[in-house]
Amino acid sequence: MAAIFLFLIAIGPSNAIGQKFVVGNTSIGAPGLPIWVAYETGIFRKNGLDAQAVWLGGGGPITISVILSGEAQIYHGAGNGVIASNLGGSDLVMIAGGTTSINYWLMSGPETKSGEQLRGGTIAIGGFGSTTDFAARFALQKFGLVPGKDVTIVPAGNNPTRMGAIETGRMQATPLEPPASILAQKKGLHLLMDISALNVPFPHTGPSTTRRLIQNNPDAVRKFIRSYVEAVHRIKTDKKTGMTVLSKYFKGLDDREVLEKTY
């Protein structure tokens, strides 16, 4: 699909054992880390999956269509898109919970110190229907502003791209997740609202697939879940590996302080 940015990650020999699986990830930040760690450390292969990891972009309905079309077997992203897809008649279902609350800070340029100053301005999000879209609208409503009327919402890409848009003044604010949120604050951007501190229950990131795949290939889905849980455990018990993989996928982030705080 030309509209989607698919960045394929090298997966090693094509004759590896196990079932071929394409896993679509929507985050290059901390919430997406279990997928990257499962690939980089060989956990997928260990559990019998010849997995190819792809980056789908900022999430939302367009990226979910990759799963519905059969181009990928697993969608690792927000639950709100899965729910919306189900309401539209699809057979998508979440099979595990990853990040289970909104893990964003609403960051603005240093000159924007209050929500009221966003009136008439622009907020950057990853994509319509994505978690960043939900987070932006949630924050604006908390400020008493009407999304789309008082403040324009514009899809602008991933965390580093949106952060750059704020730094250059092209947009006034954006929701960012770790490590981008921590890096942005270190660079002098203003923390306008810590949405994560509100502990809003929300399926921020987790794996989903189709009910059809679960019915036709339950063994492969079990192998994926086993790999996912093992990757989470690896992240929690092997700090060095977790930070190394995060650094690789977040555009080579090598700021030790930011990596430590993210971890």
PLY file of the C-alpha trace (Angstrom):
ply
format ascii 1.0
element vertex 263
property float x
property float y
property float z
element edge 262
property int vertex1
property int vertex2
end_header
0.00 0.00 0.00
1.61 3.17 -1.26
-0.04 5.35 1.37
1.71 3.54 4.17
5.38 3.87 5.01
6.63 0.31 5.46
10.16 0.17 6.70
11.20 -3.48 6.48
13.63 -4.76 9.04
16.17 -7.31 7.86
15.12 -10.75 9.08
18.02 -13.03 8.30
17.97 -16.23 6.24
14.68 -16.89 4.47
14.93 -20.62 5.12
14.59 -20.23 8.91
12.39 -22.76 10.66
8.82 -22.04 11.60
5.87 -20.12 10.22
6.31 -16.90 8.26
4.81 -13.96 10.15
4.76 -10.25 9.38
4.37 -8.13 12.51
3.37 -4.50 11.96
4.51 -2.08 14.64
3.22 1.49 14.97
5.76 2.77 17.51
9.51 3.37 17.41
9.35 4.52 21.03
9.08 2.61 24.30
5.56 1.14 23.69
6.80 -0.59 20.54
9.90 -2.04 22.17
8.63 -5.62 22.78
8.33 -6.22 19.02
11.80 -4.89 18.21
13.37 -6.81 21.12
11.64 -10.06 20.12
13.13 -9.70 16.65
16.61 -8.43 17.57
17.27 -11.05 20.25
15.95 -13.99 18.22
12.97 -14.61 20.50
10.58 -15.01 17.56
12.81 -17.64 15.96
13.32 -19.40 19.28
9.56 -19.87 19.52
9.21 -21.13 15.95
8.21 -17.97 14.09
10.12 -16.65 11.10
9.02 -13.09 11.84
9.49 -9.98 9.76
9.08 -6.71 11.68
7.73 -3.71 9.77
7.04 -0.16 10.86
3.56 0.95 9.84
3.81 4.65 10.63
1.69 6.58 13.10
-1.20 4.16 13.54
-4.87 4.63 12.76
-7.29 3.15 10.21
-4.87 3.22 7.25
-2.28 1.12 9.05
-4.92 -1.30 10.34
-5.88 -1.97 6.72
-2.51 -3.72 6.32
-3.75 -6.45 8.67
-7.19 -6.66 7.12
-5.67 -7.05 3.67
-3.49 -9.92 4.85
-0.20 -8.11 4.21
0.67 -8.62 7.88
-0.58 -11.04 10.51
-0.12 -8.93 13.65
-0.88 -5.25 14.24
0.93 -3.79 17.24
-0.81 -0.53 18.00
-3.64 1.18 19.81
-6.91 -0.48 20.75
-9.12 2.42 19.70
-8.39 1.69 16.05
-9.21 -1.98 16.55
-12.54 -1.08 18.18
-13.41 1.34 15.38
-12.56 -1.32 12.82
-14.83 -3.81 14.61
-17.67 -1.31 14.60
-17.13 -1.12 10.86
-17.60 -4.88 10.52
-14.06 -6.29 10.68
-12.99 -9.34 12.70
-9.99 -7.73 14.43
-9.35 -8.57 18.08
-6.70 -7.59 20.61
-4.82 -10.61 21.93
-2.72 -8.99 24.67
-2.33 -5.73 26.54
0.96 -3.87 26.25
0.84 -0.24 27.41
-2.54 0.08 29.14
-2.79 3.83 29.78
-2.14 6.97 27.75
1.62 7.36 27.89
1.92 10.87 26.43
3.06 14.32 27.40
1.59 17.22 25.45
4.69 19.22 24.52
4.74 22.75 23.12
7.29 25.32 22.06
8.93 27.25 24.93
6.76 30.30 24.22
3.49 28.38 24.71
2.91 28.15 28.46
-0.85 27.52 28.69
-3.58 25.65 26.90
-5.34 28.90 26.04
-2.33 29.92 23.94
-3.10 27.00 21.63
-6.30 28.68 20.46
-6.00 29.39 16.75
-2.90 27.21 16.52
-2.05 23.72 15.28
-1.38 20.42 17.05
0.62 17.71 15.28
-0.48 14.07 15.58
0.74 10.81 14.08
-2.42 10.15 12.10
-6.19 10.48 12.35
-7.64 7.70 14.50
-4.28 7.05 16.17
-3.47 7.24 19.88
-1.83 10.61 19.33
-5.10 11.85 17.83
-7.02 10.65 20.89
-4.43 12.14 23.26
-4.48 15.52 21.50
-8.28 15.74 21.56
-8.38 14.59 25.18
-5.89 17.29 26.22
-7.66 20.03 24.28
-10.96 19.18 25.93
-9.25 19.31 29.33
-8.16 22.86 28.41
-11.74 23.74 27.44
-10.89 23.92 23.74
-12.82 22.34 20.87
-10.64 20.17 18.59
-10.97 21.15 14.95
-12.62 24.45 15.84
-10.39 26.22 18.34
-7.27 24.25 17.39
-6.39 22.58 14.08
-5.19 18.97 14.23
-2.73 17.90 11.53
-1.20 14.45 10.82
2.57 14.92 10.80
4.30 11.55 11.22
6.28 9.86 13.99
7.65 11.21 17.27
10.96 12.65 15.95
9.20 14.32 13.00
6.55 15.92 15.19
9.13 17.06 17.71
11.02 18.73 14.87
7.85 20.54 13.80
7.52 22.04 17.28
11.20 22.99 17.45
10.97 24.89 14.15
7.71 26.59 15.12
5.71 25.07 12.26
3.24 23.70 14.82
2.43 24.70 18.38
2.18 21.38 20.24
2.18 17.60 19.92
1.68 14.54 22.13
4.99 12.70 22.61
5.79 9.39 24.31
9.13 8.28 25.80
11.87 8.68 24.78
10.71 11.58 22.56
8.88 13.34 25.41
11.95 13.21 27.67
14.26 14.30 24.87
11.93 17.18 23.97
11.92 18.48 27.54
15.71 18.26 27.65
15.84 20.32 24.45
13.79 23.07 26.07
10.27 22.32 24.89
7.51 23.02 27.38
5.51 20.31 29.16
1.99 21.62 28.64
0.17 18.61 30.10
1.39 15.31 31.52
-1.43 13.14 30.22
0.25 9.99 31.54
-0.02 11.30 35.12
-3.82 11.25 34.82
-3.67 7.41 34.63
-6.42 7.22 32.06
-7.14 3.51 31.34
-6.62 3.11 27.62
-5.32 0.34 25.32
-2.41 2.52 24.21
-0.42 -0.26 22.56
-0.85 -4.00 22.19
-0.96 -6.77 19.57
-4.08 -7.48 17.53
-4.92 -9.94 14.78
-7.97 -11.31 13.00
-10.32 -13.87 14.47
-9.88 -15.70 11.19
-6.16 -16.17 11.83
-6.79 -17.34 15.40
-9.23 -19.94 14.12
-7.10 -21.11 11.19
-3.68 -20.95 12.83
-4.00 -20.91 16.63
-0.54 -22.44 17.10
1.15 -19.51 15.36
-0.80 -17.02 17.48
0.26 -18.86 20.65
3.88 -18.72 19.50
3.57 -15.00 18.97
2.07 -14.44 22.44
4.80 -16.58 23.99
7.39 -14.46 22.18
5.70 -11.21 23.22
5.63 -12.14 26.91
9.24 -13.32 26.75
10.30 -10.04 25.12
8.60 -8.02 27.88
10.43 -10.12 30.46
13.71 -9.57 28.61
13.16 -5.81 28.63
12.48 -5.82 32.37
15.45 -8.02 33.26
18.06 -7.02 30.67
18.42 -3.25 30.78
21.42 -3.15 28.45
19.62 -5.00 25.64
16.44 -2.95 26.08
18.31 0.34 25.85
20.43 -0.83 22.91
17.38 -1.85 20.87
15.50 1.34 21.77
18.49 3.40 20.67
18.63 1.59 17.33
15.01 2.07 16.37
14.58 5.60 17.70
16.83 7.07 14.99
20.04 6.10 16.77
19.27 7.89 20.04
22.49 7.77 22.07
21.65 10.17 24.92
22.31 8.00 27.98
20.27 10.21 30.32
17.20 10.06 28.05
17.54 6.29 27.61
17.84 5.80 31.38
14.72 7.86 32.12
12.78 6.05 29.38
13.79 2.69 30.77
0 1
1 2
2 3
3 4
4 5
5 6
6 7
7 8
8 9
9 10
10 11
11 12
12 13
13 14
14 15
15 16
16 17
17 18
18 19
19 20
20 21
21 22
22 23
23 24
24 25
25 26
26 27
27 28
28 29
29 30
30 31
31 32
32 33
33 34
34 35
35 36
36 37
37 38
38 39
39 40
40 41
41 42
42 43
43 44
44 45
45 46
46 47
47 48
48 49
49 50
50 51
51 52
52 53
53 54
54 55
55 56
56 57
57 58
58 59
59 60
60 61
61 62
62 63
63 64
64 65
65 66
66 67
67 68
68 69
69 70
70 71
71 72
72 73
73 74
74 75
75 76
76 77
77 78
78 79
79 80
80 81
81 82
82 83
83 84
84 85
85 86
86 87
87 88
88 89
89 90
90 91
91 92
92 93
93 94
94 95
95 96
96 97
97 98
98 99
99 100
100 101
101 102
102 103
103 104
104 105
105 106
106 107
107 108
108 109
109 110
110 111
111 112
112 113
113 114
114 115
115 116
116 117
117 118
118 119
119 120
120 121
121 122
122 123
123 124
124 125
125 126
126 127
127 128
128 129
129 130
130 131
131 132
132 133
133 134
134 135
135 136
136 137
137 138
138 139
139 140
140 141
141 142
142 143
143 144
144 145
145 146
146 147
147 148
148 149
149 150
150 151
151 152
152 153
153 154
154 155
155 156
156 157
157 158
158 159
159 160
160 161
161 162
162 163
163 164
164 165
165 166
166 167
167 168
168 169
169 170
170 171
171 172
172 173
173 174
174 175
175 176
176 177
177 178
178 179
179 180
180 181
181 182
182 183
183 184
184 185
185 186
186 187
187 188
188 189
189 190
190 191
191 192
192 193
193 194
194 195
195 196
196 197
197 198
198 199
199 200
200 201
201 202
202 203
203 204
204 205
205 206
206 207
207 208
208 209
209 210
210 211
211 212
212 213
213 214
214 215
215 216
216 217
217 218
218 219
219 220
220 221
221 222
222 223
223 224
224 225
225 226
226 227
227 228
228 229
229 230
230 231
231 232
232 233
233 234
234 235
235 236
236 237
237 238
238 239
239 240
240 241
241 242
242 243
243 244
244 245
245 246
246 247
247 248
248 249
249 250
250 251
251 252
252 253
253 254
254 255
255 256
256 257
257 258
258 259
259 260
260 261
261 262
